[in-house]
Amino acid sequence: MGPWVQANSPEVWAPSVSRRPDGRFLMYYSAVTQTAGNGRFHCVGTAVADHVEGPYNSNTDQPFACPTDQGGAVDASYFRDGNNHYALYKVDANALGNGGSCGNGRAPIKKTPIMIQQVQADGTTKIGGPVQLIENGLQDGPLVEAPYMIKNSDGVYVLFFSSNCWLTDKYDVAYATSQSPLGPFDKRNAPLYVTGTQGMIGPGGASVAEDGVHIVLHGYEDRNRVGGGRRSLYVTRINARGRKVVPA
């Protein structure tokens, strides 16, 4: 990990691995920064490897995304659109919240925008600045997070994300659509996966396979242990046509 990471308690989470055009593997990860926040703020770092199983080594001394004045950043993922490359991440403003659900359930609710940053093919070198795609509204509860983007066979850009608090069974997988990876994105009125969909409990953190059909997400194993019990990995299918996505 980079030297900016708090060594004694890094709290690393949300790794995302993609294969770069040069054949090497890029990992985005979230870790606690020692530069600000006294252990409260995560930032996004990058590491590379020759093999998918590693070992991964930090390729820069600086974090990729670290807006500590806004609470930090987490949940980065990679998106390639032809010769254009992007990273998506969440501004972790609920780290600055006023308490309640996921630290941000009491007014005034902080906005936790999903950002997109164009990058070079290495996935690290930035092109311009970040662009906001969506933010949490009334239906999203304390946050939106875990962004993942695809371009479907109809040329529509689909942004998957999770909303509500991951410590509750209200956590879900939702989506928004656009004609451009830079937006504007229109959120659907109802989430794609909620507790009860295909037997899942608090589903979240979705990623889509290259075939555009298989979707991978996590959920709790026990309805009585939401927020403290184990979460399992689920693989299911979607049908993404035009601006609509439905479970297949």
Secondary structure as a PSIPRED ss2 file (coil, helix, strand):
# PSIPRED VFORMAT (PSIPRED V4.0)

   1 M C   1.000  0.000  0.000
   2 G C   1.000  0.000  0.000
   3 P C   1.000  0.000  0.000
   4 W C   1.000  0.000  0.000
   5 V E   0.000  0.000  1.000
   6 Q C   1.000  0.000  0.000
   7 A C   1.000  0.000  0.000
   8 N C   1.000  0.000  0.000
   9 S C   1.000  0.000  0.000
  10 P C   1.000  0.000  0.000
  11 E C   1.000  0.000  0.000
  12 V C   1.000  0.000  0.000
  13 W E   0.000  0.000  1.000
  14 A E   0.000  0.000  1.000
  15 P E   0.000  0.000  1.000
  16 S E   0.000  0.000  1.000
  17 V E   0.000  0.000  1.000
  18 S E   0.000  0.000  1.000
  19 R E   0.000  0.000  1.000
  20 R C   1.000  0.000  0.000
  21 P C   1.000  0.000  0.000
  22 D C   1.000  0.000  0.000
  23 G C   1.000  0.000  0.000
  24 R C   1.000  0.000  0.000
  25 F E   0.000  0.000  1.000
  26 L E   0.000  0.000  1.000
  27 M E   0.000  0.000  1.000
  28 Y E   0.000  0.000  1.000
  29 Y E   0.000  0.000  1.000
  30 S E   0.000  0.000  1.000
  31 A E   0.000  0.000  1.000
  32 V E   0.000  0.000  1.000
  33 T E   0.000  0.000  1.000
  34 Q C   1.000  0.000  0.000
  35 T C   1.000  0.000  0.000
  36 A C   1.000  0.000  0.000
  37 G H   0.000  1.000  0.000
  38 N H   0.000  1.000  0.000
  39 G H   0.000  1.000  0.000
  40 R C   1.000  0.000  0.000
  41 F C   1.000  0.000  0.000
  42 H E   0.000  0.000  1.000
  43 C E   0.000  0.000  1.000
  44 V E   0.000  0.000  1.000
  45 G E   0.000  0.000  1.000
  46 T E   0.000  0.000  1.000
  47 A E   0.000  0.000  1.000
  48 V E   0.000  0.000  1.000
  49 A E   0.000  0.000  1.000
  50 D C   1.000  0.000  0.000
  51 H C   1.000  0.000  0.000
  52 V C   1.000  0.000  0.000
  53 E C   1.000  0.000  0.000
  54 G C   1.000  0.000  0.000
  55 P C   1.000  0.000  0.000
  56 Y C   1.000  0.000  0.000
  57 N E   0.000  0.000  1.000
  58 S E   0.000  0.000  1.000
  59 N C   1.000  0.000  0.000
  60 T C   1.000  0.000  0.000
  61 D C   1.000  0.000  0.000
  62 Q C   1.000  0.000  0.000
  63 P C   1.000  0.000  0.000
  64 F C   1.000  0.000  0.000
  65 A E   0.000  0.000  1.000
  66 C C   1.000  0.000  0.000
  67 P C   1.000  0.000  0.000
  68 T H   0.000  1.000  0.000
  69 D H   0.000  1.000  0.000
  70 Q H   0.000  1.000  0.000
  71 G C   1.000  0.000  0.000
  72 G E   0.000  0.000  1.000
  73 A E   0.000  0.000  1.000
  74 V E   0.000  0.000  1.000
  75 D E   0.000  0.000  1.000
  76 A E   0.000  0.000  1.000
  77 S E   0.000  0.000  1.000
  78 Y E   0.000  0.000  1.000
  79 F E   0.000  0.000  1.000
  80 R E   0.000  0.000  1.000
  81 D E   0.000  0.000  1.000
  82 G C   1.000  0.000  0.000
  83 N C   1.000  0.000  0.000
  84 N E   0.000  0.000  1.000
  85 H E   0.000  0.000  1.000
  86 Y E   0.000  0.000  1.000
  87 A E   0.000  0.000  1.000
  88 L E   0.000  0.000  1.000
  89 Y E   0.000  0.000  1.000
  90 K E   0.000  0.000  1.000
  91 V E   0.000  0.000  1.000
  92 D C   1.000  0.000  0.000
  93 A H   0.000  1.000  0.000
  94 N H   0.000  1.000  0.000
  95 A H   0.000  1.000  0.000
  96 L H   0.000  1.000  0.000
  97 G C   1.000  0.000  0.000
  98 N C   1.000  0.000  0.000
  99 G E   0.000  0.000  1.000
 100 G C   1.000  0.000  0.000
 101 S H   0.000  1.000  0.000
 102 C H   0.000  1.000  0.000
 103 G H   0.000  1.000  0.000
 104 N E   0.000  0.000  1.000
 105 G C   1.000  0.000  0.000
 106 R C   1.000  0.000  0.000
 107 A C   1.000  0.000  0.000
 108 P C   1.000  0.000  0.000
 109 I C   1.000  0.000  0.000
 110 K C   1.000  0.000  0.000
 111 K C   1.000  0.000  0.000
 112 T C   1.000  0.000  0.000
 113 P C   1.000  0.000  0.000
 114 I E   0.000  0.000  1.000
 115 M E   0.000  0.000  1.000
 116 I E   0.000  0.000  1.000
 117 Q E   0.000  0.000  1.000
 118 Q E   0.000  0.000  1.000
 119 V E   0.000  0.000  1.000
 120 Q C   1.000  0.000  0.000
 121 A C   1.000  0.000  0.000
 122 D C   1.000  0.000  0.000
 123 G C   1.000  0.000  0.000
 124 T C   1.000  0.000  0.000
 125 T C   1.000  0.000  0.000
 126 K E   0.000  0.000  1.000
 127 I C   1.000  0.000  0.000
 128 G C   1.000  0.000  0.000
 129 G C   1.000  0.000  0.000
 130 P C   1.000  0.000  0.000
 131 V E   0.000  0.000  1.000
 132 Q E   0.000  0.000  1.000
 133 L E   0.000  0.000  1.000
 134 I E   0.000  0.000  1.000
 135 E C   1.000  0.000  0.000
 136 N C   1.000  0.000  0.000
 137 G C   1.000  0.000  0.000
 138 L H   0.000  1.000  0.000
 139 Q H   0.000  1.000  0.000
 140 D H   0.000  1.000  0.000
 141 G C   1.000  0.000  0.000
 142 P C   1.000  0.000  0.000
 143 L C   1.000  0.000  0.000
 144 V E   0.000  0.000  1.000
 145 E E   0.000  0.000  1.000
 146 A E   0.000  0.000  1.000
 147 P E   0.000  0.000  1.000
 148 Y E   0.000  0.000  1.000
 149 M E   0.000  0.000  1.000
 150 I E   0.000  0.000  1.000
 151 K E   0.000  0.000  1.000
 152 N C   1.000  0.000  0.000
 153 S C   1.000  0.000  0.000
 154 D C   1.000  0.000  0.000
 155 G C   1.000  0.000  0.000
 156 V C   1.000  0.000  0.000
 157 Y E   0.000  0.000  1.000
 158 V E   0.000  0.000  1.000
 159 L E   0.000  0.000  1.000
 160 F E   0.000  0.000  1.000
 161 F E   0.000  0.000  1.000
 162 S E   0.000  0.000  1.000
 163 S E   0.000  0.000  1.000
 164 N C   1.000  0.000  0.000
 165 C C   1.000  0.000  0.000
 166 W C   1.000  0.000  0.000
 167 L C   1.000  0.000  0.000
 168 T C   1.000  0.000  0.000
 169 D C   1.000  0.000  0.000
 170 K C   1.000  0.000  0.000
 171 Y C   1.000  0.000  0.000
 172 D E   0.000  0.000  1.000
 173 V E   0.000  0.000  1.000
 174 A E   0.000  0.000  1.000
 175 Y E   0.000  0.000  1.000
 176 A E   0.000  0.000  1.000
 177 T E   0.000  0.000  1.000
 178 S E   0.000  0.000  1.000
 179 Q C   1.000  0.000  0.000
 180 S C   1.000  0.000  0.000
 181 P C   1.000  0.000  0.000
 182 L C   1.000  0.000  0.000
 183 G C   1.000  0.000  0.000
 184 P C   1.000  0.000  0.000
 185 F C   1.000  0.000  0.000
 186 D E   0.000  0.000  1.000
 187 K E   0.000  0.000  1.000
 188 R C   1.000  0.000  0.000
 189 N C   1.000  0.000  0.000
 190 A C   1.000  0.000  0.000
 191 P C   1.000  0.000  0.000
 192 L C   1.000  0.000  0.000
 193 Y E   0.000  0.000  1.000
 194 V C   1.000  0.000  0.000
 195 T C   1.000  0.000  0.000
 196 G C   1.000  0.000  0.000
 197 T H   0.000  1.000  0.000
 198 Q H   0.000  1.000  0.000
 199 G H   0.000  1.000  0.000
 200 M C   1.000  0.000  0.000
 201 I E   0.000  0.000  1.000
 202 G E   0.000  0.000  1.000
 203 P E   0.000  0.000  1.000
 204 G E   0.000  0.000  1.000
 205 G E   0.000  0.000  1.000
 206 A E   0.000  0.000  1.000
 207 S E   0.000  0.000  1.000
 208 V E   0.000  0.000  1.000
 209 A C   1.000  0.000  0.000
 210 E C   1.000  0.000  0.000
 211 D C   1.000  0.000  0.000
 212 G C   1.000  0.000  0.000
 213 V C   1.000  0.000  0.000
 214 H E   0.000  0.000  1.000
 215 I E   0.000  0.000  1.000
 216 V E   0.000  0.000  1.000
 217 L E   0.000  0.000  1.000
 218 H E   0.000  0.000  1.000
 219 G E   0.000  0.000  1.000
 220 Y E   0.000  0.000  1.000
 221 E C   1.000  0.000  0.000
 222 D C   1.000  0.000  0.000
 223 R H   0.000  1.000  0.000
 224 N H   0.000  1.000  0.000
 225 R H   0.000  1.000  0.000
 226 V C   1.000  0.000  0.000
 227 G C   1.000  0.000  0.000
 228 G C   1.000  0.000  0.000
 229 G C   1.000  0.000  0.000
 230 R C   1.000  0.000  0.000
 231 R E   0.000  0.000  1.000
 232 S E   0.000  0.000  1.000
 233 L E   0.000  0.000  1.000
 234 Y E   0.000  0.000  1.000
 235 V E   0.000  0.000  1.000
 236 T E   0.000  0.000  1.000
 237 R E   0.000  0.000  1.000
 238 I E   0.000  0.000  1.000
 239 N E   0.000  0.000  1.000
 240 A E   0.000  0.000  1.000
 241 R E   0.000  0.000  1.000
 242 G C   1.000  0.000  0.000
 243 R C   1.000  0.000  0.000
 244 K E   0.000  0.000  1.000
 245 V E   0.000  0.000  1.000
 246 V E   0.000  0.000  1.000
 247 P E   0.000  0.000  1.000
 248 A C   1.000  0.000  0.000
